[in-house]
Amino acid sequence: MPKRNKTASLTYNRREYMRNHRPLHSHLVAVLLFLGTLAANSQTPTHVGPDRLYPDPAMTPGKTDTVSLEDLKADWECPASIHKTDCTYSQSHRSVPAKEHNLVYDSYNVPQNQRNKKGGEVDHFDPLCNGGSNDISNLWFQPAKNKWNNKNYGYHEKDALETWICQQVKSGMLDPTTAYQRLKTDWVKYYMEVKPKKSNSPE
């Protein structure tokens, strides 16, 4: 019986292996490309400004207690510190104890000499006037001065945007959920679009 040529057998086996495994290789490449596309599409959209203008999303994702227009436009009982009969939603619900302020300062590594109004403030990411929560997940330290492109984007600027939001919500011109999502997505971009007037009014 004639013997099979070893070289020919090796060549045949190699060709057979490549023929059988080529589809697997092609499928693997296709799967990797597909997963890469999914990952790219699932990335969080980038902000218009640098990260230092925004709260850390891991510490301050934002939280709302209500998006009810009825709640936000109603008259509420005032706390003991406010000597009048009726209060707005934000006046009635503002309650962030000193201990919670200190937790925010520590979480954001704020130096002791900046833990005051001149240095910055513990800010509600979603403002109280829009139904934002006093929970620490809605609080962050926002400096007074935070320059970008020769313009300031500190807490005074965000306060101006919050005042505008409060006015629009109470007049029925803006849905609280929409305002909340716009703030979470990119408050700086929202501020640049709205161009609110400077305001010293609390949220």
C-alpha positions as CSV (number, residue, x, y, z in Angstrom):
1,M,0.0,0.0,0.0
2,P,1.5,3.3,-1.0
3,K,2.3,5.7,1.9
4,R,0.9,9.2,2.0
5,N,3.5,11.9,1.4
6,K,4.1,13.6,4.8
7,T,4.8,17.0,3.2
8,A,1.6,16.8,1.1
9,S,-0.3,15.7,4.2
10,L,0.9,18.6,6.3
11,T,0.1,21.0,3.5
12,Y,-3.4,19.5,3.2
13,N,-4.0,19.6,6.9
14,R,-2.8,23.3,7.1
15,R,-5.1,24.2,4.3
16,E,-8.0,22.3,5.8
17,Y,-7.4,24.0,9.2
18,M,-7.4,27.5,7.6
19,R,-10.5,26.7,5.6
20,N,-12.4,25.5,8.7
21,H,-11.2,28.3,11.0
22,R,-11.5,31.3,8.6
23,P,-15.2,31.8,9.3
24,L,-14.6,31.8,13.1
25,H,-11.9,34.5,12.7
26,S,-14.2,36.6,10.5
27,H,-17.1,36.2,13.0
28,L,-14.8,37.2,15.9
29,V,-13.7,40.4,14.1
30,A,-17.3,41.3,13.3
31,V,-18.3,40.8,16.9
32,L,-15.5,43.0,18.2
33,L,-16.4,45.7,15.7
34,F,-20.0,45.6,16.7
35,L,-19.1,45.8,20.4
36,G,-16.8,48.7,19.7
37,T,-19.7,50.5,17.9
38,L,-22.0,49.9,20.9
39,A,-19.5,51.2,23.3
40,A,-18.9,54.4,21.3
41,N,-22.7,55.0,21.0
42,S,-23.2,54.5,24.8
43,Q,-20.6,57.0,25.9
44,T,-21.9,60.0,27.9
45,P,-22.1,63.0,25.7
46,T,-19.2,65.4,26.4
47,H,-19.9,68.7,28.1
48,V,-19.4,72.0,26.3
49,G,-17.0,73.1,29.0
50,P,-14.1,71.4,31.0
51,D,-15.0,69.0,33.8
52,R,-14.0,71.4,36.6
53,L,-17.2,73.4,35.8
54,Y,-19.5,70.5,36.7
55,P,-20.2,68.4,39.8
56,D,-18.6,64.9,40.0
57,P,-21.3,62.6,38.6
58,A,-20.3,59.8,40.9
59,M,-20.9,62.0,44.0
60,T,-23.5,64.4,42.7
61,P,-25.7,62.7,40.0
62,G,-28.6,65.0,41.0
63,K,-31.9,64.2,42.6
64,T,-35.4,65.7,42.5
65,D,-38.1,65.4,45.2
66,T,-40.9,66.6,43.1
67,V,-41.6,67.7,39.5
68,S,-45.2,68.6,40.3
69,L,-46.2,72.1,39.2
70,E,-48.9,72.1,41.8
71,D,-46.3,71.5,44.5
72,L,-43.9,74.1,43.1
73,K,-46.5,76.9,42.7
74,A,-48.3,76.3,46.0
75,D,-48.0,78.3,49.2
76,W,-46.3,76.3,52.0
77,E,-46.0,76.6,55.7
78,C,-42.9,78.5,56.7
79,P,-40.1,77.2,58.9
80,A,-39.6,78.8,62.3
81,S,-36.7,80.8,61.0
82,I,-38.9,82.7,58.6
83,H,-41.5,85.0,60.2
84,K,-44.3,85.1,57.8
85,T,-47.5,83.1,57.0
86,D,-46.8,81.6,53.6
87,C,-43.5,80.5,51.9
88,T,-42.5,79.3,48.5
89,Y,-41.6,75.6,48.0
90,S,-37.9,76.4,48.2
91,Q,-38.2,78.5,51.3
92,S,-40.3,75.9,53.0
93,H,-38.1,72.9,52.1
94,R,-34.6,74.3,52.4
95,S,-32.9,72.1,55.0
96,V,-29.2,71.3,54.7
97,P,-27.6,71.0,58.1
98,A,-24.0,72.1,58.8
99,K,-22.9,68.4,59.1
100,E,-24.1,67.8,55.5
101,H,-22.3,71.0,54.3
102,N,-19.1,69.7,55.8
103,L,-19.5,66.3,54.1
104,V,-19.8,68.1,50.8
105,Y,-16.7,70.2,51.5
106,D,-14.7,67.1,52.5
107,S,-16.0,65.1,49.4
108,Y,-14.9,67.9,47.1
109,N,-11.6,68.5,48.9
110,V,-12.4,72.2,49.6
111,P,-9.7,74.0,51.5
112,Q,-10.7,75.5,54.8
113,N,-10.1,79.1,53.6
114,Q,-12.6,78.6,50.8
115,R,-15.5,77.2,52.9
116,N,-17.4,80.5,52.8
117,K,-19.5,82.6,50.4
118,K,-16.4,84.3,49.1
119,G,-14.8,81.0,48.1
120,G,-18.0,79.2,46.9
121,E,-21.1,77.6,48.1
122,V,-22.7,74.2,48.7
123,D,-25.1,74.2,45.8
124,H,-28.2,72.2,44.9
125,F,-27.5,70.8,41.5
126,D,-31.2,70.7,40.8
127,P,-32.4,73.8,42.6
128,L,-35.1,73.7,45.2
129,C,-37.3,76.0,43.2
130,N,-37.4,73.2,40.6
131,G,-38.2,70.5,43.1
132,G,-34.5,69.6,43.8
133,S,-33.7,67.5,46.8
134,N,-31.7,68.3,50.0
135,D,-30.2,64.9,49.7
136,I,-26.3,64.9,49.5
137,S,-26.6,63.3,46.0
138,N,-28.0,66.6,44.8
139,L,-25.3,68.8,46.6
140,W,-21.9,69.9,45.3
141,F,-19.3,72.6,46.0
142,Q,-19.4,75.3,43.4
143,P,-16.7,77.9,43.6
144,A,-17.4,81.6,43.2
145,K,-14.7,82.0,40.5
146,N,-14.4,79.3,37.8
147,K,-13.1,80.9,34.6
148,W,-13.3,79.4,31.2
149,N,-12.7,81.2,27.9
150,N,-12.4,84.5,29.8
151,K,-15.8,84.1,31.3
152,N,-16.9,83.1,34.8
153,Y,-19.0,80.0,35.5
154,G,-19.2,80.0,39.2
155,Y,-22.2,79.8,41.6
156,H,-23.4,83.4,40.9
157,E,-23.8,82.4,37.3
158,K,-25.7,79.2,38.1
159,D,-27.8,81.1,40.6
160,A,-28.9,83.4,37.8
161,L,-29.9,80.4,35.7
162,E,-31.8,79.0,38.6
163,T,-33.7,82.2,39.1
164,W,-34.6,82.2,35.4
165,I,-35.7,78.5,35.7
166,C,-37.8,79.3,38.8
167,Q,-39.6,82.1,37.0
168,Q,-40.3,80.1,33.9
169,V,-41.6,77.1,35.9
170,K,-43.9,79.2,38.0
171,S,-45.3,80.9,35.0
172,G,-46.0,77.6,33.3
173,M,-43.5,78.3,30.5
174,L,-41.1,75.5,31.5
175,D,-41.7,71.9,32.6
176,P,-39.6,71.0,35.7
177,T,-38.6,67.7,34.3
178,T,-37.2,69.4,31.2
179,A,-35.3,71.9,33.3
180,Y,-33.9,69.1,35.5
181,Q,-32.7,67.1,32.5
182,R,-31.1,70.2,30.9
183,L,-29.2,71.0,34.1
184,K,-28.0,67.4,34.5
185,T,-26.9,67.1,30.8
186,D,-25.0,70.4,30.7
187,W,-25.8,73.3,32.9
188,V,-23.1,75.5,31.3
189,K,-24.5,75.0,27.8
190,Y,-28.0,75.8,29.2
191,Y,-26.7,78.9,30.8
192,M,-25.0,80.0,27.5
193,E,-28.2,79.5,25.6
194,V,-30.5,81.2,28.1
195,K,-28.1,84.1,28.9
196,P,-29.9,85.0,32.2
197,K,-29.4,88.3,33.9
198,K,-27.2,88.3,37.0
199,S,-29.2,87.7,40.1
200,N,-28.4,87.7,43.8
201,S,-31.7,86.0,44.6
202,P,-31.5,82.6,46.3
203,E,-32.8,79.6,44.3
